[in-house]
C-alpha cells in the first residue's frame, strides 16, 4: 500500500516540524506569568527551560519515527522527522551542549531543585505515555500530562506564590486544550500509530471540544473582568477562542496546517500583554 501524498512544505510549518513550537510556547507563557506577577524571569533558567523542552520534543519525534507502525497514515511532521533524522540528532546534540554550558555557568540552587523534581515527573510521564515500559501500550491521557508539565516548567523557572498558582493552572488548561484540538484532527494517524491518543478513548471529542472551548473562553473573559492580571486572562481567552475556531473548521485544514496554526494560537500573550503594558 502506498503512502498518502506528503503535505507540501510551507515555511510556517517549520517550527512545528522541527519541534521548536513547544519551547517557544512554554517560554512565552513563562514570560507572561512573570510579567503578570512582577516576578523577574532570569535569563539562564529561561534559556535552560527552552533547551530542555526542545530536547524532549526532539527525542519524542525520534522515538515516534522509530516506532511508527503505518507510514501510510503518518503526518507530514512525522515524515519530516524520518527524512531529516540527522538534523534532529544535530539539534538534540546542540541542546545537550547548551544545557551543560548553562549548568557550568551556574544556576540558582532553588531552580535546580525545582527542575530536578519536575524532571523526575517528566521522566515517569515519558515512560508511561511515550515509551510504554509499565504497560504494553501507551497509557491514555498524555494530553493532560503535557499541559501539567508545561505549567510546571514555568514553575521551575519562577517558583510559586499564591498569586501565581491560578496563572500556572491556566497554562495547564490552555496547553491541554491545544493538545486535544490537535489530537482531534490527527485522529486517523493516531488510530494507526498512537494507541494512547485522545481520539482512541474520547469518542465524542469533536463535538465536545466546541462547547468546552466556548465555556473556557467565557470563563477566561470573566476572570479578566473580575481579577488581575487582566491582560494575562485576556490572553488566555484569546487562545481558547482561536483554538475553538480552528477546531470548528478543522475539516478545511490539513493535519499539519491545523497543528501549526494551533501552536501559533498559543502566542496570544505577546500581542495582548505587549499592547496593554505599553
N, C-alpha and C positions, 0 to 999 in steps of 0.2 A: 504494500500500500504506500503510495507516495505522500510526501508531506504537503500540507496546505501551502499556498504561496506565502512567502515570508512578508511580514509587514514592511512596506517601503520605509527607508531611513528618512527621518526628519530630525533636524538639528535639535529640536526641543524634546526629543525622546532621550537624548544622550545622558542627561543627569540620572534618569530612571534606569537606563540600560547599563550605566556604569556603577550603579549603586550609590551615587552621590546625593540622591534625593533625601535619604534618611538622615545623614549627618547634617545636611543643610536645614532640614526641618527641625531636628532636635536643637540645633544651635539657635534657630530663630525663636522657638518658644522658650528656651532658656533665657535668651536675651530679653524677651518680652516679660517674663516673670521677674527678671532682675530689674528692668526699667520700671515696672509697675509697683514694685515693693521697695524701691530705693535701696536695693542691695547691690553692691559692686560685683560685677562679673569679671573675675581675674582672667587675664589673657591665657596663661599656661593651662589652668584647668579647662578653659573653653576649648583650647586647641587639642588637648588630650581627649576631651569628650568627642570632638569631631572625628579624630583619627580612630578612636576605639569603635565608635558606631560604624564608621566606614569599613573598618576591618571585619566587623561582624557580618555586615551585609555582603562584602566580597566573599567571605568564607561560605556564607549561606548560598550564594549563587554558584560557587564552585561545587558545593555538595549537591545542589539541585541538578546541575548539569550531569554530574557523575551518576545520580540516581534516577534520572529521567526514564520513565518506562515507555512512553509513547511520544515520539518526536512529531507525529502527525498532528498532535494537539498541543504542541509546545508553543508558548508565547514568543513574540519577537525578542523580548529581553532574554529569554532563556536560550534561544538560538544564538543571540549575540554573545552570551557567555560561553557557549560551546565554540564559536568561531574565533573568539578573541581570548582564549584561556590564558595565553602567555601575558597579555595585557593585564588581566585580573591578578595574576601572580605577581607581576611587577608592582601594581598598585598596592597589593597586600604587603609586599616587602617594604615599600615606601612607608606605609602606615606603621609597621612594626619598628622601623628605624626611627621614625618620628616620635613614637611613644617612648622608646628607650632614651632618645635625646632629651625629651621633656622631663623624664624621671631623673636623668643625670643632672639636668639644670636645677631640679628641685621643685617639689610640690608641697603645699602645706600638709602637715600630718593629718589634720582632720579631713581634708579632701581625700587623701589616700585611704583612710579608714572607711569613709562612706563609699568610695568607689570599690573597695575590696568587698564590702558587704553586698553591694548591688551586683558586682561581677559574679559572686557566688550564686546569686539568684538567677542571673542570666545564663550561667553555665548549666544549672538544673533545667531551666526552660529549654535550652538548646538540646539537651539530651532527651527531653520528653516530646518536643514539638518539631525538631528539625532532623536529628539523627536518633530515631527511636531505639533506645537502649533498654528501657524498662519494659517496653511492650513491642510486639512485632510491627505494629503500625503507629504512625504519628498520632498523638493524642489530639482530640478536637479542642478548639478554643484558643488557638495560638493568637488570634487577632486581639483578644483581650489582654494576653500577656505582653504583646508588643506595645499596646497603649500604656500599660503599667510601667514597663521598663523605660519608655521614653520619659515619663514623668519622673521616675527615679534617677534617670540620667541628669535631669535638671537639678534634682535634689542633691546629687553627688557633688555638683559644682557649687551650689549656692547655700547648702544647708537648709534648714527649715525653721520658720517661725509660724505662729498661729495664723498670721496674716497670709502666709504663702501657701498654706495647705489647700485652700479652695482653688488656687491657681494651678497647683500640681494636679489636683483632681480633674480640672477641666482639660488639662493637657492629655491625661489618660483617656478621657472620654472622646475627645475630638480625634485623637490618633486611632483609637479603636474603631470609630465610625468610618474614618477614612479607609481602614483595612477592610471593613465589611463591604463598603461600596465597591472596592476593587475586587474582592472575592466574589461578589455577585456577578460582576462582568466576566470574571475568569472561570466561571463555573464549569465550562466544558473542558478546559485544561486541567482544572483541579480534579474533576471526576476521573481523569486518566492518570494524573501524576501526583496528586496530593490528597491522600486519604483523610488528612486532618482538616482540609479546607472547610470553611463555614457552609458552603453550598451543599456539602455532603450530609450535614446534620440539621440544617435550618431550611426546611422545605419551603416555607413561606417568606423567605428573606426578601425577595424582590418587592413584594407588596408591603411588608412590614417596615422596611427601611424608609419608605416615603413618609409615613406618618411619624415614625420615630425621629426622622430628620426635622420635620416641621415642629414637633414638640420640643426638641433640643434647641432649635433656633429661637423659638419663643421664650424658652427658659433662659437662654443667654441674654436676650434683649431685656427681659425682666430683671435679671441680675445687674445688667448695665444701668438700668434706671434706678435701682434701689441700693446698689453697693458700689464701692470703689475697689479697684480702679476701673472707671467707666470704659476707657479706651481698650483695656485688655478684654473685657467681656464683649465689647462690640466686635473685636477681632474674632473671638470665639463664635459669635453669632454669624458673622460674615462667612467664616469657614464652614459652619454647619449648613447655611443657606446655599452656598456654592456647591457643596458636596451633594446635597439633596437634589439640586437642579441637575447636576451631572448624572446622578443615579436615575432620575426620572427619564432622561433622554439618552441613557447609556446605549440603547439599541442602535442609535445613529452613529456610534463611535466604535472603532476597533478597541480591543482589549488594551493594547499598548497606548493608544491615544487617551483612553479613559484614565489609565494609571498615571500617565504623565500629567494630565490636567488635574486629577485629584490631588496629586502631590503639590502642584502649583497653588491649589486652593488653600494649602496649609501655610502659605506665606502671607496671609492677611495681616498679621501683626505689623509687618514692615510698613505698609502704607497707612494703616489706621493709627497705630501708635505714633508713627513718624509725623503724620499731619497734626494730630491732636496735641502732641508735645512740642510742636514747632515754637 
